[in-house]
Structure formats: structure tokens, C-alpha cells
Amino acid sequence: AYLRETAIADIHTVGTCRMGRDARAVVDPQLRVHGVEGLRVVDASVMPMVPGGNTNVPTMMIAEKAADMILKA
């Protein structure tokens, strides 16, 4: 109840989809979801921390890189 009344989301959420090769990672460095063939995560959730500015441009860069990786696959 306290959190519902006092918490605010004034920053863009990132980092909810850990990238890596370890057991806690959700996606690999090519943004492929571990254990789910043909699925990638291409959004701000793969960012390890909140950038200093808005998440819009970094998210577009993630999408550009993902497009390159998908086209080369």
C-alpha cells in the first residue's frame, strides 16, 4: 500500500531482460531469447542501466544493430 501511494515512475524502465551467457541472462549477445527459437528482444529492456538521457535514441540503436544481426543470420 505504501509503495502504491508513494512510488513514482519518472524514469524509463530498462534492464528487465538481462543479456549474457550466464544462467541468469534472458537473452544472448545477439538478443536471442535463451530456450525460445526464433525470438529476440529488441528494446530498452536489454540495456544494463538507465542512460544519462532519454532512452529513445539508444533503443533505436539497439534496433539498428539487431536488424543488422538478423539480416546477416
N, CA, C, O and CB atoms as a CASP TS submission, in Angstrom:
PFRMAT TS
TARGET T0000
AUTHOR 0000-0000-0000
METHOD Language model
MODEL 1
PARENT N/A
ATOM      1  N   ALA     1       0.834  -1.182   0.000  1.00  0.00           N
ATOM      2  CA  ALA     1       0.000   0.000   0.000  1.00  0.00           C
ATOM      3  C   ALA     1       0.883   1.252   0.000  1.00  0.00           C
ATOM      4  O   ALA     1       0.611   2.213  -0.721  1.00  0.00           O
ATOM      5  CB  ALA     1      -0.951  -0.006   1.217  1.00  0.00           C
ATOM      6  N   TYR     2       1.945   1.231   0.817  1.00  0.00           N
ATOM      7  CA  TYR     2       2.854   2.366   0.872  1.00  0.00           C
ATOM      8  C   TYR     2       3.464   2.642  -0.500  1.00  0.00           C
ATOM      9  O   TYR     2       3.496   3.789  -0.946  1.00  0.00           O
ATOM     10  CB  TYR     2       3.957   2.116   1.901  1.00  0.00           C
ATOM     11  N   LEU     3       3.942   1.606  -1.163  1.00  0.00           N
ATOM     12  CA  LEU     3       4.541   1.790  -2.490  1.00  0.00           C
ATOM     13  C   LEU     3       3.534   2.341  -3.495  1.00  0.00           C
ATOM     14  O   LEU     3       3.862   3.231  -4.280  1.00  0.00           O
ATOM     15  CB  LEU     3       5.107   0.468  -3.000  1.00  0.00           C
ATOM     16  N   ARG     4       2.334   1.826  -3.476  1.00  0.00           N
ATOM     17  CA  ARG     4       1.314   2.324  -4.391  1.00  0.00           C
ATOM     18  C   ARG     4       1.041   3.806  -4.191  1.00  0.00           C
ATOM     19  O   ARG     4       0.773   4.523  -5.155  1.00  0.00           O
ATOM     20  CB  ARG     4       0.034   1.543  -4.217  1.00  0.00           C
ATOM     21  N   GLU     5       1.107   4.263  -2.965  1.00  0.00           N
ATOM     22  CA  GLU     5       0.819   5.656  -2.668  1.00  0.00           C
ATOM     23  C   GLU     5       2.015   6.580  -2.897  1.00  0.00           C
ATOM     24  O   GLU     5       1.831   7.756  -3.209  1.00  0.00           O
ATOM     25  CB  GLU     5       0.354   5.779  -1.250  1.00  0.00           C
ATOM     26  N   THR     6       3.227   6.067  -2.748  1.00  0.00           N
ATOM     27  CA  THR     6       4.388   6.955  -2.784  1.00  0.00           C
ATOM     28  C   THR     6       5.322   6.773  -3.979  1.00  0.00           C
ATOM     29  O   THR     6       6.028   7.710  -4.351  1.00  0.00           O
ATOM     30  CB  THR     6       5.164   6.768  -1.552  1.00  0.00           C
ATOM     31  N   ALA     7       5.337   5.602  -4.578  1.00  0.00           N
ATOM     32  CA  ALA     7       6.280   5.353  -5.675  1.00  0.00           C
ATOM     33  C   ALA     7       5.818   6.043  -6.956  1.00  0.00           C
ATOM     34  O   ALA     7       4.627   6.110  -7.259  1.00  0.00           O
ATOM     35  CB  ALA     7       6.438   3.839  -5.918  1.00  0.00           C
ATOM     36  N   ILE     8       6.799   6.550  -7.693  1.00  0.00           N
ATOM     37  CA  ILE     8       6.508   7.136  -8.995  1.00  0.00           C
ATOM     38  C   ILE     8       7.491   6.558 -10.009  1.00  0.00           C
ATOM     39  O   ILE     8       8.597   6.145  -9.659  1.00  0.00           O
ATOM     40  CB  ILE     8       6.596   8.700  -8.949  1.00  0.00           C
ATOM     41  N   ALA     9       7.074   6.537 -11.247  1.00  0.00           N
ATOM     42  CA  ALA     9       7.951   6.047 -12.317  1.00  0.00           C
ATOM     43  C   ALA     9       8.309   7.238 -13.194  1.00  0.00           C
ATOM     44  O   ALA     9       7.696   7.459 -14.238  1.00  0.00           O
ATOM     45  CB  ALA     9       7.261   4.901 -13.162  1.00  0.00           C
ATOM     46  N   ASP    10       9.305   8.002 -12.763  1.00  0.00           N
ATOM     47  CA  ASP    10       9.681   9.185 -13.528  1.00  0.00           C
ATOM     48  C   ASP    10      10.896   8.941 -14.416  1.00  0.00           C
ATOM     49  O   ASP    10      11.425   9.870 -15.026  1.00  0.00           O
ATOM     50  CB  ASP    10       9.960  10.334 -12.591  1.00  0.00           C
ATOM     51  N   ILE    11      11.332   7.687 -14.486  1.00  0.00           N
ATOM     52  CA  ILE    11      12.412   7.336 -15.400  1.00  0.00           C
ATOM     53  C   ILE    11      11.930   6.222 -16.320  1.00  0.00           C
ATOM     54  O   ILE    11      10.952   5.535 -16.030  1.00  0.00           O
ATOM     55  CB  ILE    11      13.690   6.904 -14.622  1.00  0.00           C
ATOM     56  N   HIS    12      12.621   6.062 -17.410  1.00  0.00           N
ATOM     57  CA  HIS    12      12.270   4.994 -18.338  1.00  0.00           C
ATOM     58  C   HIS    12      12.823   3.681 -17.807  1.00  0.00           C
ATOM     59  O   HIS    12      13.984   3.601 -17.405  1.00  0.00           O
ATOM     60  CB  HIS    12      12.813   5.288 -19.764  1.00  0.00           C
ATOM     61  N   THR    13      11.991   2.666 -17.810  1.00  0.00           N
ATOM     62  CA  THR    13      12.456   1.382 -17.303  1.00  0.00           C
ATOM     63  C   THR    13      13.350   0.682 -18.309  1.00  0.00           C
ATOM     64  O   THR    13      13.026   0.592 -19.494  1.00  0.00           O
ATOM     65  CB  THR    13      11.277   0.496 -16.950  1.00  0.00           C
ATOM     66  N   VAL    14      14.454   0.198 -17.832  1.00  0.00           N
ATOM     67  CA  VAL    14      15.395  -0.558 -18.645  1.00  0.00           C
ATOM     68  C   VAL    14      15.925  -1.703 -17.784  1.00  0.00           C
ATOM     69  O   VAL    14      15.678  -1.756 -16.579  1.00  0.00           O
ATOM     70  CB  VAL    14      16.564   0.354 -19.178  1.00  0.00           C
ATOM     71  N   GLY    15      16.651  -2.609 -18.416  1.00  0.00           N
ATOM     72  CA  GLY    15      17.347  -3.641 -17.659  1.00  0.00           C
ATOM     73  C   GLY    15      16.496  -4.767 -17.129  1.00  0.00           C
ATOM     74  O   GLY    15      16.911  -5.450 -16.193  1.00  0.00           O
ATOM     75  N   THR    16      15.324  -4.990 -17.686  1.00  0.00           N
ATOM     76  CA  THR    16      14.468  -6.071 -17.189  1.00  0.00           C
ATOM     77  C   THR    16      14.738  -7.387 -17.892  1.00  0.00           C
ATOM     78  O   THR    16      14.156  -8.411 -17.534  1.00  0.00           O
ATOM     79  CB  THR    16      13.013  -5.702 -17.353  1.00  0.00           C
ATOM     80  N   CYS    17      15.616  -7.374 -18.892  1.00  0.00           N
ATOM     81  CA  CYS    17      15.878  -8.565 -19.697  1.00  0.00           C
ATOM     82  C   CYS    17      17.396  -8.725 -19.839  1.00  0.00           C
ATOM     83  O   CYS    17      17.978  -8.342 -20.854  1.00  0.00           O
ATOM     84  CB  CYS    17      15.183  -8.464 -21.106  1.00  0.00           C
ATOM     85  N   ARG    18      18.011  -9.283 -18.830  1.00  0.00           N
ATOM     86  CA  ARG    18      19.470  -9.386 -18.762  1.00  0.00           C
ATOM     87  C   ARG    18      20.072 -10.072 -19.996  1.00  0.00           C
ATOM     88  O   ARG    18      19.580 -11.104 -20.454  1.00  0.00           O
ATOM     89  CB  ARG    18      19.871 -10.147 -17.508  1.00  0.00           C
ATOM     90  N   MET    19      21.144  -9.475 -20.519  1.00  0.00           N
ATOM     91  CA  MET    19      21.844 -10.029 -21.676  1.00  0.00           C
ATOM     92  C   MET    19      23.137 -10.688 -21.209  1.00  0.00           C
ATOM     93  O   MET    19      23.850 -10.144 -20.366  1.00  0.00           O
ATOM     94  CB  MET    19      22.136  -8.926 -22.734  1.00  0.00           C
ATOM     95  N   GLY    20      23.436 -11.867 -21.766  1.00  0.00           N
ATOM     96  CA  GLY    20      24.687 -12.538 -21.441  1.00  0.00           C
ATOM     97  C   GLY    20      24.612 -14.016 -21.727  1.00  0.00           C
ATOM     98  O   GLY    20      23.666 -14.505 -22.345  1.00  0.00           O
ATOM     99  N   ARG    21      25.630 -14.717 -21.266  1.00  0.00           N
ATOM    100  CA  ARG    21      25.685 -16.163 -21.476  1.00  0.00           C
ATOM    101  C   ARG    21      25.540 -16.938 -20.168  1.00  0.00           C
ATOM    102  O   ARG    21      25.592 -18.168 -20.169  1.00  0.00           O
ATOM    103  CB  ARG    21      26.993 -16.541 -22.155  1.00  0.00           C
ATOM    104  N   ASP    22      25.362 -16.245 -19.077  1.00  0.00           N
ATOM    105  CA  ASP    22      25.251 -16.913 -17.786  1.00  0.00           C
ATOM    106  C   ASP    22      23.818 -17.406 -17.546  1.00  0.00           C
ATOM    107  O   ASP    22      22.911 -17.117 -18.326  1.00  0.00           O
ATOM    108  CB  ASP    22      25.686 -15.965 -16.657  1.00  0.00           C
ATOM    109  N   ALA    23      23.636 -18.141 -16.473  1.00  0.00           N
ATOM    110  CA  ALA    23      22.342 -18.759 -16.170  1.00  0.00           C
ATOM    111  C   ALA    23      21.240 -17.734 -15.891  1.00  0.00           C
ATOM    112  O   ALA    23      20.061 -18.034 -16.081  1.00  0.00           O
ATOM    113  CB  ALA    23      22.485 -19.680 -14.979  1.00  0.00           C
ATOM    114  N   ARG    24      21.603 -16.541 -15.447  1.00  0.00           N
ATOM    115  CA  ARG    24      20.592 -15.522 -15.127  1.00  0.00           C
ATOM    116  C   ARG    24      20.197 -14.675 -16.332  1.00  0.00           C
ATOM    117  O   ARG    24      19.238 -13.907 -16.258  1.00  0.00           O
ATOM    118  CB  ARG    24      21.104 -14.618 -14.029  1.00  0.00           C
ATOM    119  N   ALA    25      20.920 -14.804 -17.435  1.00  0.00           N
ATOM    120  CA  ALA    25      20.652 -13.996 -18.621  1.00  0.00           C
ATOM    121  C   ALA    25      19.410 -14.498 -19.352  1.00  0.00           C
ATOM    122  O   ALA    25      19.171 -15.702 -19.447  1.00  0.00           O
ATOM    123  CB  ALA    25      21.863 -14.010 -19.563  1.00  0.00           C
ATOM    124  N   VAL    26      18.634 -13.565 -19.859  1.00  0.00           N
ATOM    125  CA  VAL    26      17.431 -13.891 -20.620  1.00  0.00           C
ATOM    126  C   VAL    26      17.744 -13.988 -22.108  1.00  0.00           C
ATOM    127  O   VAL    26      17.212 -14.847 -22.811  1.00  0.00           O
ATOM    128  CB  VAL    26      16.337 -12.841 -20.375  1.00  0.00           C
ATOM    129  N   VAL    27      18.616 -13.097 -22.581  1.00  0.00           N
ATOM    130  CA  VAL    27      18.993 -13.091 -23.994  1.00  0.00           C
ATOM    131  C   VAL    27      20.511 -13.197 -24.128  1.00  0.00           C
ATOM    132  O   VAL    27      21.259 -12.823 -23.225  1.00  0.00           O
ATOM    133  CB  VAL    27      18.474 -11.811 -24.696  1.00  0.00           C
ATOM    134  N   ASP    28      20.951 -13.720 -25.290  1.00  0.00           N
ATOM    135  CA  ASP    28      22.382 -13.792 -25.560  1.00  0.00           C
ATOM    136  C   ASP    28      22.837 -12.483 -26.211  1.00  0.00           C
ATOM    137  O   ASP    28      22.004 -11.613 -26.465  1.00  0.00           O
ATOM    138  CB  ASP    28      22.716 -15.013 -26.472  1.00  0.00           C
ATOM    139  N   PRO    29      24.130 -12.320 -26.486  1.00  0.00           N
ATOM    140  CA  PRO    29      24.608 -11.068 -27.080  1.00  0.00           C
ATOM    141  C   PRO    29      24.010 -10.736 -28.454  1.00  0.00           C
ATOM    142  O   PRO    29      24.112  -9.599 -28.915  1.00  0.00           O
ATOM    143  CB  PRO    29      26.091 -11.126 -27.203  1.00  0.00           C
ATOM    144  N   GLN    30      23.387 -11.724 -29.105  1.00  0.00           N
ATOM    145  CA  GLN    30      22.696 -11.458 -30.368  1.00  0.00           C
ATOM    146  C   GLN    30      21.201 -11.208 -30.153  1.00  0.00           C
ATOM    147  O   GLN    30      20.413 -11.225 -31.099  1.00  0.00           O
ATOM    148  CB  GLN    30      22.894 -12.629 -31.332  1.00  0.00           C
ATOM    149  N   LEU    31      20.832 -10.977 -28.903  1.00  0.00           N
ATOM    150  CA  LEU    31      19.466 -10.638 -28.487  1.00  0.00           C
ATOM    151  C   LEU    31      18.473 -11.783 -28.638  1.00  0.00           C
ATOM    152  O   LEU    31      17.265 -11.553 -28.594  1.00  0.00           O
ATOM    153  CB  LEU    31      18.978  -9.466 -29.277  1.00  0.00           C
ATOM    154  N   ARG    32      18.955 -13.010 -28.814  1.00  0.00           N
ATOM    155  CA  ARG    32      18.076 -14.183 -28.926  1.00  0.00           C
ATOM    156  C   ARG    32      17.692 -14.655 -27.533  1.00  0.00           C
ATOM    157  O   ARG    32      18.547 -14.763 -26.654  1.00  0.00           O
ATOM    158  CB  ARG    32      18.768 -15.331 -29.721  1.00  0.00           C
ATOM    159  N   VAL    33      16.416 -14.936 -27.327  1.00  0.00           N
ATOM    160  CA  VAL    33      15.925 -15.399 -26.030  1.00  0.00           C
ATOM    161  C   VAL    33      16.401 -16.838 -25.818  1.00  0.00           C
ATOM    162  O   VAL    33      16.187 -17.704 -26.666  1.00  0.00           O
ATOM    163  CB  VAL    33      14.358 -15.304 -25.948  1.00  0.00           C
ATOM    164  N   HIS    34      17.048 -17.078 -24.678  1.00  0.00           N
ATOM    165  CA  HIS    34      17.523 -18.430 -24.359  1.00  0.00           C
ATOM    166  C   HIS    34      16.342 -19.388 -24.270  1.00  0.00           C
ATOM    167  O   HIS    34      15.374 -19.123 -23.557  1.00  0.00           O
ATOM    168  CB  HIS    34      18.324 -18.436 -23.030  1.00  0.00           C
ATOM    169  N   GLY    35      16.424 -20.493 -24.988  1.00  0.00           N
ATOM    170  CA  GLY    35      15.405 -21.534 -24.902  1.00  0.00           C
ATOM    171  C   GLY    35      14.181 -21.325 -25.769  1.00  0.00           C
ATOM    172  O   GLY    35      13.274 -22.158 -25.749  1.00  0.00           O
ATOM    173  N   VAL    36      14.121 -20.233 -26.537  1.00  0.00           N
ATOM    174  CA  VAL    36      12.969 -19.978 -27.403  1.00  0.00           C
ATOM    175  C   VAL    36      13.497 -19.667 -28.799  1.00  0.00           C
ATOM    176  O   VAL    36      13.970 -18.560 -29.055  1.00  0.00           O
ATOM    177  CB  VAL    36      12.080 -18.797 -26.853  1.00  0.00           C
ATOM    178  N   GLU    37      13.417 -20.628 -29.686  1.00  0.00           N
ATOM    179  CA  GLU    37      13.954 -20.453 -31.029  1.00  0.00           C
ATOM    180  C   GLU    37      13.154 -19.420 -31.822  1.00  0.00           C
ATOM    181  O   GLU    37      11.923 -19.432 -31.815  1.00  0.00           O
ATOM    182  CB  GLU    37      13.962 -21.787 -31.769  1.00  0.00           C
ATOM    183  N   GLY    38      13.869 -18.530 -32.500  1.00  0.00           N
ATOM    184  CA  GLY    38      13.237 -17.545 -33.371  1.00  0.00           C
ATOM    185  C   GLY    38      12.718 -16.298 -32.677  1.00  0.00           C
ATOM    186  O   GLY    38      12.051 -15.481 -33.313  1.00  0.00           O
ATOM    187  N   LEU    39      13.005 -16.125 -31.390  1.00  0.00           N
ATOM    188  CA  LEU    39      12.511 -14.949 -30.658  1.00  0.00           C
ATOM    189  C   LEU    39      13.687 -14.112 -30.174  1.00  0.00           C
ATOM    190  O   LEU    39      14.638 -14.634 -29.592  1.00  0.00           O
ATOM    191  CB  LEU    39      11.620 -15.375 -29.456  1.00  0.00           C
ATOM    192  N   ARG    40      13.612 -12.821 -30.419  1.00  0.00           N
ATOM    193  CA  ARG    40      14.625 -11.874 -29.934  1.00  0.00           C
ATOM    194  C   ARG    40      13.941 -10.771 -29.144  1.00  0.00           C
ATOM    195  O   ARG    40      12.761 -10.487 -29.351  1.00  0.00           O
ATOM    196  CB  ARG    40      15.445 -11.273 -31.114  1.00  0.00           C
ATOM    197  N   VAL    41      14.687 -10.151 -28.240  1.00  0.00           N
ATOM    198  CA  VAL    41      14.204  -8.989 -27.507  1.00  0.00           C
ATOM    199  C   VAL    41      14.988  -7.795 -28.031  1.00  0.00           C
ATOM    200  O   VAL    41      16.211  -7.743 -27.905  1.00  0.00           O
ATOM    201  CB  VAL    41      14.372  -9.162 -25.941  1.00  0.00           C
ATOM    202  N   VAL    42      14.289  -6.848 -28.612  1.00  0.00           N
ATOM    203  CA  VAL    42      14.940  -5.687 -29.233  1.00  0.00           C
ATOM    204  C   VAL    42      14.272  -4.429 -28.695  1.00  0.00           C
ATOM    205  O   VAL    42      13.481  -3.789 -29.388  1.00  0.00           O
ATOM    206  CB  VAL    42      14.851  -5.745 -30.805  1.00  0.00           C
ATOM    207  N   ASP    43      14.594  -4.082 -27.465  1.00  0.00           N
ATOM    208  CA  ASP    43      14.049  -2.870 -26.854  1.00  0.00           C
ATOM    209  C   ASP    43      14.921  -2.446 -25.681  1.00  0.00           C
ATOM    210  O   ASP    43      15.998  -3.006 -25.473  1.00  0.00           O
ATOM    211  CB  ASP    43      12.591  -3.092 -26.391  1.00  0.00           C
ATOM    212  N   ALA    44      14.471  -1.477 -24.927  1.00  0.00           N
ATOM    213  CA  ALA    44      15.271  -0.917 -23.833  1.00  0.00           C
ATOM    214  C   ALA    44      15.480  -1.893 -22.681  1.00  0.00           C
ATOM    215  O   ALA    44      16.320  -1.645 -21.817  1.00  0.00           O
ATOM    216  CB  ALA    44      14.616   0.333 -23.310  1.00  0.00           C
ATOM    217  N   SER    45      14.747  -2.979 -22.648  1.00  0.00           N
ATOM    218  CA  SER    45      14.906  -3.912 -21.536  1.00  0.00           C
ATOM    219  C   SER    45      16.266  -4.591 -21.531  1.00  0.00           C
ATOM    220  O   SER    45      16.670  -5.120 -20.495  1.00  0.00           O
ATOM    221  CB  SER    45      13.824  -4.955 -21.584  1.00  0.00           C
ATOM    222  N   VAL    46      16.993  -4.599 -22.654  1.00  0.00           N
ATOM    223  CA  VAL    46      18.323  -5.218 -22.667  1.00  0.00           C
ATOM    224  C   VAL    46      19.423  -4.256 -22.227  1.00  0.00           C
ATOM    225  O   VAL    46      20.577  -4.665 -22.096  1.00  0.00           O
ATOM    226  CB  VAL    46      18.635  -5.740 -24.055  1.00  0.00           C
ATOM    227  N   MET    47      19.090  -2.995 -21.998  1.00  0.00           N
ATOM    228  CA  MET    47      20.095  -2.035 -21.518  1.00  0.00           C
ATOM    229  C   MET    47      20.465  -2.378 -20.080  1.00  0.00           C
ATOM    230  O   MET    47      19.581  -2.613 -19.256  1.00  0.00           O
ATOM    231  CB  MET    47      19.565  -0.566 -21.616  1.00  0.00           C
ATOM    232  N   PRO    48      21.768  -2.410 -19.765  1.00  0.00           N
ATOM    233  CA  PRO    48      22.161  -2.780 -18.405  1.00  0.00           C
ATOM    234  C   PRO    48      21.874  -1.711 -17.351  1.00  0.00           C
ATOM    235  O   PRO    48      21.763  -2.022 -16.166  1.00  0.00           O
ATOM    236  CB  PRO    48      23.614  -3.101 -18.385  1.00  0.00           C
ATOM    237  N   MET    49      21.753  -0.440 -17.784  1.00  0.00           N
ATOM    238  CA  MET    49      21.448   0.638 -16.841  1.00  0.00           C
ATOM    239  C   MET    49      20.748   1.781 -17.580  1.00  0.00           C
ATOM    240  O   MET    49      20.790   1.849 -18.808  1.00  0.00           O
ATOM    241  CB  MET    49      22.746   1.148 -16.142  1.00  0.00           C
ATOM    242  N   VAL    50      20.121   2.653 -16.844  1.00  0.00           N
ATOM    243  CA  VAL    50      19.425   3.792 -17.436  1.00  0.00           C
ATOM    244  C   VAL    50      20.457   4.740 -18.030  1.00  0.00           C
ATOM    245  O   VAL    50      21.391   5.147 -17.338  1.00  0.00           O
ATOM    246  CB  VAL    50      18.539   4.523 -16.382  1.00  0.00           C
ATOM    247  N   PRO    51      20.302   5.101 -19.313  1.00  0.00           N
ATOM    248  CA  PRO    51      21.258   6.050 -19.895  1.00  0.00           C
ATOM    249  C   PRO    51      21.098   7.440 -19.282  1.00  0.00           C
ATOM    250  O   PRO    51      20.101   7.720 -18.617  1.00  0.00           O
ATOM    251  CB  PRO    51      21.076   6.125 -21.420  1.00  0.00           C
ATOM    252  N   GLY    52      22.071   8.295 -19.506  1.00  0.00           N
ATOM    253  CA  GLY    52      22.048   9.640 -18.939  1.00  0.00           C
ATOM    254  C   GLY    52      20.928  10.500 -19.484  1.00  0.00           C
ATOM    255  O   GLY    52      20.507  11.455 -18.831  1.00  0.00           O
ATOM    256  N   GLY    53      20.442  10.180 -20.663  1.00  0.00           N
ATOM    257  CA  GLY    53      19.349  10.938 -21.268  1.00  0.00           C
ATOM    258  C   GLY    53      18.158  10.050 -21.538  1.00  0.00           C
ATOM    259  O   GLY    53      17.989   9.001 -20.918  1.00  0.00           O
ATOM    260  N   ASN    54      17.342  10.481 -22.463  1.00  0.00           N
ATOM    261  CA  ASN    54      16.161   9.720 -22.847  1.00  0.00           C
ATOM    262  C   ASN    54      16.570   8.385 -23.463  1.00  0.00           C
ATOM    263  O   ASN    54      17.650   8.274 -24.042  1.00  0.00           O
ATOM    264  CB  ASN    54      15.294  10.524 -23.830  1.00  0.00           C
ATOM    265  N   THR    55      15.724   7.389 -23.344  1.00  0.00           N
ATOM    266  CA  THR    55      16.030   6.050 -23.868  1.00  0.00           C
ATOM    267  C   THR    55      15.708   5.900 -25.352  1.00  0.00           C
ATOM    268  O   THR    55      16.006   4.858 -25.936  1.00  0.00           O
ATOM    269  CB  THR    55      15.265   5.008 -23.086  1.00  0.00           C
ATOM    270  N   ASN    56      15.117   6.899 -25.967  1.00  0.00           N
ATOM    271  CA  ASN    56      14.673   6.783 -27.358  1.00  0.00           C
ATOM    272  C   ASN    56      15.819   6.458 -28.323  1.00  0.00           C
ATOM    273  O   ASN    56      15.745   5.458 -29.038  1.00  0.00           O
ATOM    274  CB  ASN    56      13.998   8.072 -27.789  1.00  0.00           C
ATOM    275  N   VAL    57      16.856   7.263 -28.358  1.00  0.00           N
ATOM    276  CA  VAL    57      17.954   7.053 -29.313  1.00  0.00           C
ATOM    277  C   VAL    57      18.719   5.759 -29.019  1.00  0.00           C
ATOM    278  O   VAL    57      18.995   5.010 -29.955  1.00  0.00           O
ATOM    279  CB  VAL    57      18.919   8.247 -29.281  1.00  0.00           C
ATOM    280  N   PRO    58      19.076   5.460 -27.765  1.00  0.00           N
ATOM    281  CA  PRO    58      19.741   4.176 -27.521  1.00  0.00           C
ATOM    282  C   PRO    58      18.884   2.979 -27.954  1.00  0.00           C
ATOM    283  O   PRO    58      19.417   1.981 -28.440  1.00  0.00           O
ATOM    284  CB  PRO    58      20.087   4.048 -26.044  1.00  0.00           C
ATOM    285  N   THR    59      17.572   3.074 -27.781  1.00  0.00           N
ATOM    286  CA  THR    59      16.690   1.988 -28.212  1.00  0.00           C
ATOM    287  C   THR    59      16.701   1.850 -29.730  1.00  0.00           C
ATOM    288  O   THR    59      16.683   0.735 -30.251  1.00  0.00           O
ATOM    289  CB  THR    59      15.258   2.227 -27.713  1.00  0.00           C
ATOM    290  N   MET    60      16.729   2.974 -30.441  1.00  0.00           N
ATOM    291  CA  MET    60      16.814   2.907 -31.899  1.00  0.00           C
ATOM    292  C   MET    60      18.137   2.288 -32.330  1.00  0.00           C
ATOM    293  O   MET    60      18.176   1.562 -33.323  1.00  0.00           O
ATOM    294  CB  MET    60      16.656   4.306 -32.516  1.00  0.00           C
ATOM    295  N   MET    61      19.212   2.556 -31.615  1.00  0.00           N
ATOM    296  CA  MET    61      20.497   1.963 -31.946  1.00  0.00           C
ATOM    297  C   MET    61      20.490   0.448 -31.699  1.00  0.00           C
ATOM    298  O   MET    61      21.076  -0.309 -32.473  1.00  0.00           O
ATOM    299  CB  MET    61      21.608   2.628 -31.131  1.00  0.00           C
ATOM    300  N   ILE    62      19.835   0.015 -30.636  1.00  0.00           N
ATOM    301  CA  ILE    62      19.683  -1.419 -30.386  1.00  0.00           C
ATOM    302  C   ILE    62      18.921  -2.054 -31.545  1.00  0.00           C
ATOM    303  O   ILE    62      19.292  -3.129 -32.017  1.00  0.00           O
ATOM    304  CB  ILE    62      18.947  -1.677 -29.037  1.00  0.00           C
ATOM    305  N   ALA    63      17.867  -1.399 -32.003  1.00  0.00           N
ATOM    306  CA  ALA    63      17.074  -1.915 -33.122  1.00  0.00           C
ATOM    307  C   ALA    63      17.895  -1.973 -34.407  1.00  0.00           C
ATOM    308  O   ALA    63      17.793  -2.938 -35.164  1.00  0.00           O
ATOM    309  CB  ALA    63      15.831  -1.047 -33.336  1.00  0.00           C
ATOM    310  N   GLU    64      18.705  -0.951 -34.658  1.00  0.00           N
ATOM    311  CA  GLU    64      19.565  -0.941 -35.855  1.00  0.00           C
ATOM    312  C   GLU    64      20.555  -2.106 -35.806  1.00  0.00           C
ATOM    313  O   GLU    64      20.740  -2.812 -36.796  1.00  0.00           O
ATOM    314  CB  GLU    64      20.330   0.409 -35.973  1.00  0.00           C
ATOM    315  N   LYS    65      21.183  -2.299 -34.661  1.00  0.00           N
ATOM    316  CA  LYS    65      22.143  -3.385 -34.516  1.00  0.00           C
ATOM    317  C   LYS    65      21.451  -4.735 -34.664  1.00  0.00           C
ATOM    318  O   LYS    65      21.980  -5.639 -35.310  1.00  0.00           O
ATOM    319  CB  LYS    65      22.855  -3.296 -33.159  1.00  0.00           C
ATOM    320  N   ALA    66      20.274  -4.872 -34.070  1.00  0.00           N
ATOM    321  CA  ALA    66      19.518  -6.122 -34.185  1.00  0.00           C
ATOM    322  C   ALA    66      19.136  -6.404 -35.636  1.00  0.00           C
ATOM    323  O   ALA    66      19.210  -7.548 -36.084  1.00  0.00           O
ATOM    324  CB  ALA    66      18.257  -6.067 -33.311  1.00  0.00           C
ATOM    325  N   ALA    67      18.733  -5.385 -36.363  1.00  0.00           N
ATOM    326  CA  ALA    67      18.392  -5.554 -37.775  1.00  0.00           C
ATOM    327  C   ALA    67      19.596  -6.076 -38.545  1.00  0.00           C
ATOM    328  O   ALA    67      19.467  -6.982 -39.368  1.00  0.00           O
ATOM    329  CB  ALA    67      17.901  -4.226 -38.382  1.00  0.00           C
ATOM    330  N   ASP    68      20.763  -5.508 -38.279  1.00  0.00           N
ATOM    331  CA  ASP    68      21.985  -5.992 -38.931  1.00  0.00           C
ATOM    332  C   ASP    68      22.261  -7.450 -38.595  1.00  0.00           C
ATOM    333  O   ASP    68      22.596  -8.239 -39.478  1.00  0.00           O
ATOM    334  CB  ASP    68      23.178  -5.134 -38.523  1.00  0.00           C
ATOM    335  N   MET    69      22.122  -7.814 -37.318  1.00  0.00           N
ATOM    336  CA  MET    69      22.381  -9.194 -36.911  1.00  0.00           C
ATOM    337  C   MET    69      21.384 -10.151 -37.553  1.00  0.00           C
ATOM    338  O   MET    69      21.758 -11.247 -37.970  1.00  0.00           O
ATOM    339  CB  MET    69      22.324  -9.321 -35.385  1.00  0.00           C
ATOM    340  N   ILE    70      20.117  -9.746 -37.635  1.00  0.00           N
ATOM    341  CA  ILE    70      19.089 -10.613 -38.214  1.00  0.00           C
ATOM    342  C   ILE    70      19.339 -10.793 -39.712  1.00  0.00           C
ATOM    343  O   ILE    70      19.212 -11.900 -40.234  1.00  0.00           O
ATOM    344  CB  ILE    70      17.674 -10.026 -37.966  1.00  0.00           C
ATOM    345  N   LEU    71      19.689  -9.725 -40.393  1.00  0.00           N
ATOM    346  CA  LEU    71      19.936  -9.814 -41.835  1.00  0.00           C
ATOM    347  C   LEU    71      21.168 -10.663 -42.169  1.00  0.00           C
ATOM    348  O   LEU    71      21.219 -11.295 -43.224  1.00  0.00           O
ATOM    349  CB  LEU    71      20.107  -8.419 -42.417  1.00  0.00           C
ATOM    350  N   LYS    72      22.150 -10.676 -41.277  1.00  0.00           N
ATOM    351  CA  LYS    72      23.368 -11.467 -41.503  1.00  0.00           C
ATOM    352  C   LYS    72      23.186 -12.923 -41.119  1.00  0.00           C
ATOM    353  O   LYS    72      24.004 -13.763 -41.493  1.00  0.00           O
ATOM    354  CB  LYS    72      24.527 -10.881 -40.723  1.00  0.00           C
ATOM    355  N   ALA    73      22.131 -13.240 -40.380  1.00  0.00           N
ATOM    356  CA  ALA    73      21.907 -14.622 -39.920  1.00  0.00           C
ATOM    357  C   ALA    73      21.413 -15.522 -41.028  1.00  0.00           C
ATOM    358  O   ALA    73      21.179 -16.709 -40.801  1.00  0.00           O
ATOM    359  CB  ALA    73      20.912 -14.643 -38.780  1.00  0.00           C
TER
END
